[in-house]
Amino acid sequence: MKNSSFLKTVKISLLSTLIISGISWNKKNDIKDANGIPLLTINAFTFSDLNQNGKLDKYEDTRLPISDRIQDLISKMTDDEKASMLIGIGMPGFDMVSAKFTTEGFQGKVPGAAGGTYELKRLGIPTVVVSDGPAGLRINPKRNNDSKTYYATAFPVGTSLASTWNTELINNVGKAIGNEVKEYGVDVLLGPGMNIHRNPLCGRNFEYYSEDPLLTGKISAAIINGIQSNGVGTSAKHFAANNQERNRMGINAHISERAMREIYLRGFEITVKEAQPWTIMSSYNSINGTFTSQRKDLLTTILRNEWGFKGMVMTDWFGGYRSFSVPFLKEAPTSDVTAQLSAGNDLIMPGMPSQKQAILDNMKSGKLSAAVVNTDLTRILELVMRSPSMSNYKYSDKPNLKANAEVTRQAAAEGTILLKNDKNTLPFTSKSTPLAIFGITSYDFISGGTGSGDVNEAYSISLIDGLTNSGFSIDKDLEGLYKPYVVDQKAKEMERREKNGGLLATPKRLLELELNKAIIDNKSNSSELALITIGRNAGEGDDRKVEDDFNLAADEVTLINNVSEAFHAKGKKVVVVLNIGGVIETASWRDKVDAILLPWQPGQEGGNSVADVFSGKTNPSGKLTMTFPVKYEDAAASKFWIGTPAENPTSVTYEEGIYVGYRYFNTFGVKPAYEFGYGLSYTNFDVSGLKLSSNSFSKSMTANVTVKNTGKIAGKEVVELYLSAPSKNTDKPSSELKAFVKTKLLQPGESQTVTLTLNPKDLASFVASKNAWIAEAGDYKVGIGTSSLNIKQKVNFTLAKELVVENTNPSFAADVKFKDLKH
């Protein structure tokens, strides 16, 4: 230990020496020489860290390379400090010793944050604060003995953001989220969620982007680059194949290496290469018999060696335990922390006392090598060194919430999809009569899902609020019936959730208010248009069901039938708004209504955003990022969902292989209700003039195409490039999305020529027997369209000879025998 009285003398002497020497200590606490050149930053150390000679230790000298400073720092750490640094500091509201949720648990530097890294005061190392989540920062809005509020913006859910197909817009969303992360004192946001929509029933699909890995990777990279431009980090999750919630900690997913690399890893690969997230979060599940947090082939060989990831890997909270059952956490963990740390999972979150002890024991016995400990600590400390906490950033607790609300309103409007619009029912501009608004969710709009994807926002604009703000009048009789009913039903639901797990309770659908036909018929006389909202919510810890969830419930069917019959009898229109987080069945009822708007769960400004589209202020340009099947059983993965035994599955086999979503529907000729990439507009576009840069492929290729607005309203269009590859040697889908671009806002008659690029890997499929991505020789077909089935133009090119694009290392050895689906 350093002598405190000596240090006080050194502190005074150092300041005096600086002044005498003409070296200034400026207001930012930087020490500079007479020429203003920074020598070191006071924030990086404390005077108590000066050694006995009154000099800085090597790790404190900011003039030195970070790598040298970190190695010096590690050399000064005790084994106990090293073990502490390898695990998190706990979870707010959870007692790590008794394994019980409690209001007395520690709150940390930012109340409501999910945890952080170990603070090593002796060596001047602060806690790095991490916080949920994918749709905006999740922290406590109110704090003990504090009259101020700390609300964050609830942005549209991931599926809504991806439905914009607009990477520039999503980058701006990321910048807004990053502003709140930094100004509320958080260092790393635990998001985005990037798992694939393998099945429509996954409870967290709302957090994720798409069934397609390319779209997932591009949207994720855009939002990460936006967030991290603020000087804060992200944690892309859940790596990998966490595609169901039921028994997510105990499920063993049997997946072929080809399906892993082409479908479940490809989005992460794109994100790593284009955005370099500060951290990656390993998932709960096992893949082929081994926890992802213990798979060296996943976390080191592929992630770091093949892709070049430079950041840190952390577990999901309690990752490696077989169950999230609280009593079970009292038992010894079933994960092997040594295996996790040795595999390349650097940080164990949120950190259990038993895990720290296991680390110490294994360090002492030699089972956990010094080399592994050094490597993991290096990555953790690299994160610490680049964090706002390390530079002692003076966060304001005052992010720009007003500006960020405008960003979320714009993003939600652009992510809204027009599924149906018979006889130009929309946009609706007449304000001569009140709108007849039906559906409990119209009055209690769902801004986002539950669990770690939730946000504590200051307000949420309901649909009736948004329509009112846009100048529409709302039928007061219906409003008077619905509002008290909503208040009563919502209170009962929140009480039920509190008794059944709180944040992780499975949300239940609120039953529709029963309205007799006389009331509805009366409203068809007094209102020019009826609007019905169908709502769905889901969240972390459980999956959705087919009945009364994917399929409409009887009370919802009755409502649609009665309203449609009454209004159509008077020659009036019916519009349905789908305020949902995941795919639902539409084929059985869509012909009963005139227009369908799909805004998903659009964040706190959702009602305003939908009103913007409904009224025509914004022309809808959203496109589906997944397939809507005619019936649930049409989805390929439904045949293998949800594993066995169904009530608490421990084993699930991905026998559909690469045939996920549109790859299955289009290749096997299964007609969808709405195809991948689908979405209507209030105007029309012509897509023409497709021209490739060459008739044969060499190194790269571009496709130019011109989009013209041929309608009467300004709008945006998404151009989607699908590639059909030769399949003589390897079974392949009929076509796959390989590039996309969204146009600018085109005025009527205006054109824009866009360029889409194909690189060698876009031509290749993964061939496990050769451990390589290989592009087969032969003819390739480029299809340019506005959905996966609406292809406007086609053109061919050739690849003269087989091209080995990339060699890989053998990974994901099978633990059971099964065969992937083939065409």
N, C-alpha and C positions, 0 to 999 in steps of 0.2 A: 504493500500500500504506500501511496505517496504521502509525504508529510504535509498536512493542511496548513500549518503555520508558515512553513517554508514557501508554499504555493502562493499564499497571500502576499508575501514579500516579492515573489517573482512577478506576480500580476502587476503590482505597482511599479516595479522596476522596468518591466517590459513596456508599459505605457509611457513612462518617462523617457526611456531610451528611444521609442518611436518618435516622440515629439522632438527630442534633441537632435535626432538624426535627420529630421525633415521628412519623415514618413508619416503620411496622414492616415487616420482611421476614419473613413467617410461614413455617411449616414446609413449606408447599406451594410455596415460592418465589414467591409473589405479593407484589408491592409494593402496600401499601395506605396511604391517608392516615390521619390521626388518627381519622377517623370509621369506618374499616374499609372504605372504598370502594376497590375495586381500581383501581390506576392503570395497571399493565401487568404482564405475566407474564414472569418471567425466562426461562422455558423457551422463549419465542418468540425469544430472541436471546441472544447471548453478549456479554460485556463487550468482547471484541475488536472488536465491531461498532459501538461508539460512535465518532461522528465526531470530527474534530479539536477541535470545540467542546464535547466531552463530552456531546453530546445524542444521543438516538435518531434514527436515520434514519426516514423516514416509514413504510417497510414494516415496521418493528419495533414500531410503536406500536399495541398491540392495542385502543386506544380508537377507532381509525379504522375505517371500513368495509373489509371484506376486499378489495373491488374496488380501492379506492385504494391499499391496501398492495401488492397484487399488481402494479399498474401501475408503482408506484415500484420494486419489486423488479426487474421486467423491464427498466426503464430503466438499471439498474445492472449488468446482465449483459453480458458480452462475447459476440461472435458464437459463439465456441467453446463457451461455457457454454450458450448457447441451443441450439446444435446437439446438445450432449450431453444436454440436458434433454428433447429431442424423441425420443430413443431410450432403450431400457432399458439396464441396466448389465450385461447378459449373462445367461447361463443356467448355473446351478450344474452342474459336471461337464462343461462344454462350453467348449473354448477357442475364443473368437470369432475369433481371428486365424488359427489353423491350421485351423479348422472341424473339429475332432476332439473326440470324447468322451474325457474324461480324468478320472481320480480326483484329479488335481492342480488342476482348475479351482477357481475361487473358490467359497466356500460362503455368503458373505453373512452378514447379521446373524442369520438363522434358517436353520440348515443344513437343506437339503432343500426350501426354498421355491423357487418357480419363477423368481424374479428381483425386479426392483424398478426404481424411478426413480432418476435421477442425484442423488447427494449433492453439494450445492454448499456446501462447508464455509465458504468465504469469506463467504457471506451467511447462514449459519446454516440452510440448507435440508437436512433429513435425507432419507435414502432412505425411500420408501414401499415396504414389503415386500408382494409378492403371492405367493399360494400356491394350488395345486390343493387341493381339488376338490369336486365335486358331492355326494359321499357322505360328506364329512367332510374335515378338514384333512389334507393329505399333506405331512408333513415327516419328516426323519430321526429315527428313534426313539432312536438312539444316536449319540454324538459323540466325537470324538477327545479323549483325556485327560479323560474325564468319566464317572464311574461312574453318574450319574443316567440315567433313561430319560425319553423325551419322546413317549410314545404318545398317539395321538389316537383318538377313538371312530369306529368304522366304522358309520355309520348305514345304514339300508336304501337300496338304489339308488333312483334317481328314479322308475322305473316302480312300484316297491313303494310309495313315499310317495304317489304320485298315486292309487294303487288304494284308498287310504283314503277319498278324496273328502271329506276332513275338513280344511277350511282352518284351523280353530282348532288342531287337533293339529299340523298342519304348521308353523304359526307357532311352536309350542312347540319343535318340532324345530329350527327356525331359531335360536331363542334359545339352545338348547344348543350348536349348531354355532358360533354367534357367540361364545359364552363361550370356546371353545377357540381360536378365531382370535385373540381379543384377548389372552388370557392366555399365549399362546405367542409374542406379539410380532409378529403378522402384522397388516397394515392392511387388505388386500383379499383376499377369497376369490374364486378364479376359478370361479365357478359362480353360479347353477345352469345346467345345460344345458337348453335349451328347444326343441331342434329337433323337428320333427314326425316321427312314425312313418309315413313315406311308404310304406315297404316293410318286411315282417317281417325282412328279412335285414341291415338296417343294423347294423354291428358295435357301434355306440354307443347303440342304442335303450335299453339298460338305464339309461343316464344321463338319458335324456329321459323326458317324462311321458306323452305320449299321441299318438294320431292326430288328436285334436280340439284346435283352437286355444283355445277357451274354457276348457276344463279345464286346458290347459297354462298359460294366463295366470293363472288364479285360484290354482292351486297354487304357481306361481312367485312371484307377488306375496306370498302368505302366508309362504313361506320367506324371501324377501328382507326383508320387514318384520321378521321374527323375528331374522334375523342382524344387520341394521343397527340394531336396537334396542340392541345392545351398543356402538354407536359405532364400528363397523368397517364396511367396504364390501363390496360384491359386484360381480361382473362377469357379467351375464347373457350367455349365449353359445349358439350361434355365429351371429351376425347377418350373413347369413341364408341359409336353404336349404342348409345343410350336412347333407344327408340321406343321404349315403353316405360311406364311408371310403376305398374304393378310388380311388387317385389323387385324393384330396381336394384337393390343392394345384394340380392341373392340369385338373380337370374344369370344363367350361363348361356350366352348366345353362340350358337354354332354357325359360323359364317365362313364361306370360302375366301381364299386370299383375293381372288379376282373381284368378288363383290365388295370386299373391304376396300380395296384400292380404287376401284372405279366409282363406287357409290358413296361409301361411308367415310372415306378419308379424303377424297378428291377436293371437297370444299375446304377442308382444313389446309390442304396443301396449297391451294390458290391463296388463301388468306395469309398463311405464313410467308409465302414468297412475295406477296404484294403489299403486306402491311406490317409484318413482324410484331404481332402482339407482344406486350411485355411478358405476359404469362399465358400458359395453357392450363386448363383444369382437366385432370383425368376423371373418367366417369366411374360410376359405382359398379357397373356390371362386369362380369367376366366375359372374355372372348375365348372360345375354344379351351375352356377349363382353367384359365388364369385371369385373375383380376387385372383390369387394364392398368391399374397403378403399379402392378408388379411385372408388366410386360416390357422387357428391355427391347424387344424387336419393335414395339410401338413407340416407346418414349425416347429411345436413344438411336437405334439403327435407322428407323424411318424418319422420325421427327427431326433429329439433329443431323445425322450423317447424310441422309439422302436429300432432305429438304433444306437444310441449313438454318434451322431454328436457333435463335441466339438467346432466347429468354429463359425463364424459370417455369418449372412444372409444379403445380400444387394439386393435392387431392381435392375431390369434392368433400363436403363436410361429413366426417365420419366414414370416408371412403375406405373400403376394406373390411367393414363390419358386415356380417351377414344379414343384419336386420336393424331397422331404425327403432325397433321397440325399445323404449327407454329402460325398462328393467334389464334387458339383455346387455345394455352398455355397462352394467355393473360387472359383467364378466370380462375375462381377458379377451382382447381383440382377436378375431380369427385371422386378421391380416398379419403379414410378416413385415414389420417396419423395415427390417434389414433388406428384405427383398424389394420393397418399394423404393427405398433410398438407393439401392444398388442398380435398380432398373432405370433410374433417371427421373424418378419422382422426387424432386428436391425438398419439398415442404409438405408436411403432414398436417392437415387442417381438420378441425379447429385446434387439435392438440389435446391429447389425453395424458394424465400423469403416468399411466401404465406404459404408454408409448415412449415417454422420455426415459423411464427406467429401463425399458427394453433396449433402447439405443445405448445407454450407458453400459449396460451389461454386455452387449455385443461389441462395443468398442473395446472394453476391457479384455474380452475373450479373444478378440481378433476376428470374430465372425463378420463384423462390420469394419472394413479396412479404413485406414487413415486416408487412403487415396479417394475412396468414395465420399467420405465425410468432407474432405477438402473440396472436391468437385461440387457437391451439393451446396456447401456453404458459400463457395465462390459465386454461384448463380444467385443465391438469396441475397448476398451482399451487393452484387451488381444491381439488383432491383432496388435495394435500400439506397444505394449511392445516387441513383438517378431520380429518386422520388422527391416530391415537394417537401415531405417531412424532413428529409436529410438537409435540404437547403433552408430549413426553417421558414418556409413560405408563409407569409402572414395572410392567411385566407380571410375573406371578408364576411363570410356567412350571408352574403348578399349577392347571389348570382342574378343574372338578368332574366328574371322570371317572365316579365312582360314580353320581351323579345322572343324568348324561347316558346312562349305560348303561341306566338304567330307562326313559328317554325312548325310546331306540332299541328296546328290547324291546316297549314298548307300541305304537309306531308300526308295527313289523314285524308284530305280531299283528293289528292293525287293517287292515293292508294285505293280509293273507292272504285269498285268494279260494277259496271252496268251489265247485268246478266241478261236482262230482257227489257224490251221497250217497244211493244206493239203500237203501231199507228202514232208514233211520236208522242206517247203519253207524257214523257219527260223531255225537256225541262217543263216544269209547271210554274206558270207565272201569274195566273189569275188570283186575285185577292178579293174577289167580289163576295165570296161566301166563306164562312169558317171551314177549316179542314176538320174532317171527322177522323180523329186519331184513336186507333184501337191498339190493344196489346200492352201488357203490363210493362214491357221493357221500353216502350215509348216514353214512359214517365220515370223510369229508373234505368237510364242508359248505362250499359256496361262499358267502362273505359278500358279495362284490361283484366287479365286473368288473376288468379290467386297464387299464393306461395311466394317464392323468392322473386317471381316476376311481377309482383304487386308494387305499387308506388303510393306513398302518402302525399296526395296532392291537395291543394287548397280548395279546389272546386272541381266539379265535373258537369259539363253542359249536357243536359238531357236533350232528346230530340225535340220535345215541345219548346224547350228554352231556345234552341237553335232556330226553329221555325219562327217563333215569336220575334227573335232578334232580327230575322230577315224580313219582317213586316207582314207575315201571315197571321191571321187570327185563328185561334183554336176553339173548337166547340166547347163551350163552358159546361154544358150538361155532362158530357163524357168526362171532361177533366174533373168535375166534381165527384163523379162516381169512382174514377180510377185512383185519384191521389190518396184518399184515406185508405183505400184497399192496399195500395202499394206500401204505404207507411207501416201498416199492420203486418203485412206479409214479410216485408224486409226485416222488421224487428224480430220476428219469430225465426227467420232464417239466420240472422246474425247471432242470436242466442244459441241456436242449434250448433252453429260452427264453433262458438266459444267452448261449448261442452264437448266437442268432438275433435279437438286438436288445434283450435285457433287458426293460425296462419296456414297450417297444412291440412285443415279440414276440407273434405271434398264438397265443393259448392253444389247446391241442389237447385233445380229449376223452380221458379215460382209459378204456381198454378194460375192460369188465366182467369180473369174475372168473368163470371157467367153473366151474359147479357141476353135478355129475351129478344125474340125476333121483332117484337113491336118497337123496341128502342132502336134497333139497328135500322129498321124500315123507316122510322121517323127521321133518322139522320141522313138517309139516302134522299130524302125530300129537301132537307135544308142545307146539305153540303154538296159541293161540286165534285169532290174527290175524297176517297177513303184511303187512309194510310195505316198499314198494320206492321208492327215491329215484332219479329221473332227473335228471342234472345237465347243465348247459350253461354255458359261459363264453365271453366275447368281450371285445373291447377296442379301443382306439384303433389306427388305422392299417390295419385290414382289415375286410372284411365277412364275414358268415356264408355258408354254402353250403346248398344244398337237401338233398343227400344226406348222411346221417350227421350231420346237424345240425338243420335244420328237420324233416326226417323222422328217425324213430328208426333207429339202426343195427341191423344184424342181431343183434348180441350182446344188445342191449337188448330187441328183440322176442322173442328166445328166452327171456330171463329172465322177462319178463312172462307169456309163454305157459306156461312150465313151472311157475312159482309159482302162477298162477291155476288151472291144471288140477289141481294137487295139492291146493290148499287148498279149492277148490270141490267137489272130489270128497268131501271130508270135511265139507262144509256150513259151511265157514269163510270169512271175509271177507278181501279183499285191498284195501289202500289204497295209492295212488300219490301221492308227494310230488314236485312239480315244482320243483326248485331251479335255476331257469333265469333268464336275463337278458332273453330275448326269446321271441317266439311260436314254438311248435312245433306240428307236426301231431298231432292227438289222435283224429281221427274213426276211424282204422283199428284202434285198440286200446282205446278207452275202454269199450266194451261188455264187455270181458274182466275189468274190475275193478269193485269196488263203490263206491269213493269216490276222488275226486281232490282234493287240496289243492294250491293254487298260492301259495306264499309268496314267489316270485321269488328274488332274492338279498337276504336280509333283514338284512344287517349282522352285527356280531359276536355279538349275542345271538340269532341266528337259530334255533338249536336249541331254546332256551328258548321263543321265540315260537311256533314250530310246535307244541311240546308243549303250550303253553297252549291253542291252538286244538284240537288233537287230543283233549285230555282234557276239553274243555268249560269250562275255566277262563275262556276268552274265546270268546264267540260270534262266528264269522266274519261280518264285515260289509263286506269288500272287494268292489270291483266292477271289472270289466275296463275299462281305459282305451283299449283297442284291440280290433279284431275278430280272432278266431281263425278263419281260413278252413278249409274242409274239406280243401282241397289248396292248395299254394302258388300254383298258376296261377290260382286264383280271385281273388286280390288284383289290383286294377286296375293298380297300378304295376308288377306283375310283367311285364307286356307291354312295358314300356319300360325295364326294369332291365337292365343297370347302366350302359348307355351303350355307345358304340363307340369303339375296338375293345374287346371284353369284357375282355381280359387287362390292358389299361392304358387305360381309357376316357378320352377327352379331350372327349367331347361326349355329353350326355344330354338328352333332351327329355321334359318333363313333360306328355305328351299327355293324361293322365287329368284334367288341369285341376283343378277343385275336387272332383272325385270321388275323394277319399281316404278309405280306411277305410269306416266304416258309411255314409257318404254315397253310396258306390258300391254296396255290398252291398244296402242297403235300397231304393235308387232303381231299380236294375236287376234286382231280384228274385233275387239270388244268395244261396243259403242258406248261412249260416256254420255252423261247428261250435259256436262260442259267440259271441254278439253283443256289441257294444259296450255297456257298462253292466251286463253280466250278473254275477250272483254270488248264491249261495244262502246260507241261514241255518239255524240249528238251530231257529228258531221261524218263525212265520208272521205276516204283516202284512196288514192291510186298508187300502187307500188309497181314500178316498171324500170326498164333500162338496166337490168342486172348484167354486170360485166365483170369477169374475173381478170386478174392481172396477168394470168398465163393459163394455157390449156394443160400444162403439166406442172406438177408440184416440185418445188425445189427450195428448201429452207423455210419459206413462208409464202403466203398467198393472200391477196386482198380481194374482196368483193365489193364493188360499188353499186349502189341502187338508189333510185330517186323516188322520193315520197312527195306526193302532191295532195294538198287539201282541196278536194273537189266539191265540198259542201258549202254551207252558208255560215258556219260558225267556226271561230278559231279553235284549234285543238292540237293535241299531241298524239303521235302514234309510236308504237313500239315495233321495230323491225327485228325479226327473229331469224337466225340462220340455223338450219338443221342440216346435218350431214349424214348421208347414207354411205356406208363403207362396204367394200367387198367382204364377203364372209365365207370364202372357200375353205380357209384353214381354221377360222375361229367363229363360233356362233355369235351373232351380233343383233342388236335391235334394228328395226327398220330405219330408224333415224334417231339422232340425238342432237340436242341443243349444243351448239359450239360457240356461238357469239350472239350478242344482241346490242341494240342501241336505241335510245329514245330520242325522238326528234325534239327540236325546240318547239315553241308554240307557233304553229303555222296559221297564218291568216287565210281566209278563203282565197283560193287561187294560187297560194304561195307554195313553192317547192323547196325541198332540201335534199341534196345528195349526201348520203352517209356511206361510211367505209367500215367494213367488218373484216377482221384479220383472222386467218387460220395459221396456226403454228404446227410443227411436226407432231406434238403430243395430242393435238386435236384429232389427228387422223388415226391415232394408235389405240389399240385395246391391250389390256394386260393379259399376258400369256404366262400362267403360273409355271408350266412345265419348262419354260425357258428363262424364268425370273427376269422378265423384260416387258417393256411397253413396245409393241411392234405394230407398225403400219404395214398392212398387207398390200402387195402390188396389185394394180388393177384400176378399174374405173370407180371414181367417187362422184356422188351426186350432191350438189348444193341445192337446197330448197330454201327460198326466201319467202317468209310469210308473216302473218299477224297472229297466228296460233299454230299449234303443232299439227292441226289438220287443215288449216286454211292457208295452203301454200300458193303463193301468187306466181312465182317464177322458179324455174329449175334450169340448171346448167351443169354439165359434167366436166371433170378434169381427170387426168390420169397420174398415177404414181408408177414410174417405170419399173422399179424393183423394190423388193421388200426393204423396209427401213427399220432398223433397231434404234428406236428413239432414246431409250434409257434402260440401262441394266439396273437391277435391284437385288436385294438380298432376300433369301428365303425367309418367310414370316408366316405366322398364324397357322402353324401345323395343326391339322384337324385332330380333334379328340374323339369324334364319332364319325362313322361313315354315313354320308348322304350325297345325293347328286343335285346340283343346281338345275333349275328349270332351263330347258333349251327349246328353241323354236324349231 
